[in-house]
């Protein structure tokens, strides 16, 4: 299994799920994770899909959406 890496940080669970669905529609596997209960939610993708995931988020996101990248 490929190592999972962070592609984005979500402001809340709804945004994290929206990003995950966006990636799924682009054919990219993803997971939502957080280091601890009070830590921000991160969207993780397989390391070999990172560039494609970044491109998909950029292409499919609204221009005024703020997505933090590592």
Secondary structure as GFF3:
##gff-version 3
##sequence-region A 1 70
A	DSSP	beta_strand	4	10	.	.	.	ID=ss1
A	DSSP	alpha_helix	13	25	.	.	.	ID=ss2
A	DSSP	beta_strand	30	33	.	.	.	ID=ss3
A	DSSP	beta_strand	41	46	.	.	.	ID=ss4
A	DSSP	three_ten_helix	47	49	.	.	.	ID=ss5
A	DSSP	alpha_helix	50	60	.	.	.	ID=ss6
###
